Amino acid sequence: LMKIAMAEAGGEGKECMALVMLTVLNRVQSDKFPNSIYEVIHQVTNGTYQFTPVYNGSFNKAIPSEECKEAFNLVTSGWNNSQGALYFESCSGESWHSRNLKLLYTSGKMKFYK
């Protein structure tokens, strides 16, 4: 969890990294996605990786910072402001996410959807 949060949101602060972790955990709990953290992070659907850092290799190189470890501690202590988010993105403008999903909130430069 820390590696995917670091790779996806390492520059966005503790709360945003925690929200990325929670999104992965929300997917594990959802019937729409695989039921393990590893399988969710490494899922490929119709040739498309669900998480760009897994595709481009930055996931494997990610080293969680102290702030990322604090985010993990926040999540494991029960904090959850994810509102059930199942998707996130860091792009601006219109995207598949913005056209097809409900925007829940923004944290840093990340947008979270359901």
ZIUR-V172566 format. One record per residue. RES is the residue in one small letter. PSI is psi in radians with two decimals (none if undefined). OMEGA is omega in radians with two decimals (NA if undefined). D_CENTER is the distance of its C-alpha to the mean C-alpha in whole Angstrom. Layout:
RES_PSI_OMEGA_D_CENTER, RES_PSI_OMEGA_D_CENTER
//
This chain:
l_-0.74_-3.12_9, m_-0.66_-3.13_10, k_-0.74_-3.14_10, i_-0.65_3.10_7, a_-0.73_3.13_6, m_-0.78_-3.12_10, a_-0.61_-3.09_9, e_-0.67_-2.96_7, a_0.45_-3.08_8, g_-0.51_-3.14_11, g_0.13_-3.01_13, e_0.01_3.08_12, g_2.88_-3.04_13, k_-0.82_-3.10_13, e_-0.75_-3.13_12, c_-0.73_3.10_9, m_-0.68_3.09_8, a_-0.68_3.13_8, l_-0.60_3.04_7, v_-0.80_3.11_3, m_-0.77_-3.13_5, l_-0.60_3.09_7, t_-0.74_3.07_5, v_-0.81_3.13_6, l_-0.65_3.08_9, n_-0.67_3.10_10, r_-0.72_3.12_10, v_-0.66_-3.12_12, q_-0.29_-3.09_14, s_2.53_3.06_14, d_-0.18_-3.09_17, k_-0.16_-3.03_16, f_2.92_3.08_14, p_2.86_-3.03_15, n_0.47_2.99_15, s_2.69_3.14_14, i_-0.83_-3.13_11, y_-0.84_-3.10_13, e_-0.64_3.09_14, v_-0.83_-3.09_10, i_-0.62_-3.06_9, h_0.18_-3.10_12, q_2.37_3.03_13, v_2.17_-3.13_15, t_2.13_-3.12_16, n_0.72_3.11_20, g_0.04_-3.11_19, t_2.19_3.06_16, y_2.42_3.12_13, q_-0.47_-3.12_10, f_2.03_-3.10_8, t_-0.72_-3.14_11, p_-0.47_3.07_11, v_-0.72_3.14_12, y_-0.81_-3.03_14, n_-0.01_3.06_16, g_-0.13_-3.12_16, s_-0.40_3.06_14, f_-0.82_-3.11_12, n_-0.48_-3.11_15, k_-0.16_-3.05_17, a_2.30_3.06_14, i_1.94_-3.09_16, p_2.32_3.10_14, s_3.02_3.06_16, e_-0.67_3.11_18, e_-0.65_3.10_16, c_-0.68_3.09_13, k_-0.63_3.06_15, e_-0.68_3.10_16, a_-0.74_3.10_12, f_-0.76_3.11_13, n_-0.65_3.09_16, l_-0.81_-3.13_15, v_-0.81_-3.08_13, t_-0.24_3.07_15, s_-0.05_3.07_18, g_-0.09_3.12_17, w_2.32_3.11_15, n_1.73_3.05_13, n_0.43_-3.01_13, s_-0.32_-3.09_10, q_0.47_3.11_13, g_0.31_-3.11_12, a_2.42_3.10_9, l_-0.18_-3.10_8, y_2.73_2.98_7, f_2.84_3.07_6, e_2.82_3.12_8, s_0.17_-3.14_10, c_2.81_3.09_14, s_2.86_-3.14_17, g_-2.96_-3.09_19, e_2.51_-3.13_19, s_3.04_3.04_17, w_-0.77_-3.14_16, h_-0.88_-3.07_14, s_-0.48_3.13_16, r_-0.45_-2.97_19, n_-0.18_-3.05_18, l_2.89_3.09_15, k_2.12_3.08_16, l_2.17_3.13_14, l_-0.82_-3.09_14, y_2.97_3.06_13, t_2.46_3.04_13, s_2.08_-3.01_12, g_-2.29_3.11_13, k_0.15_-3.08_13, m_2.45_3.05_9, k_2.36_-3.10_10, f_2.41_-2.99_9, y_2.86_3.01_11, k_none_NA_12
//
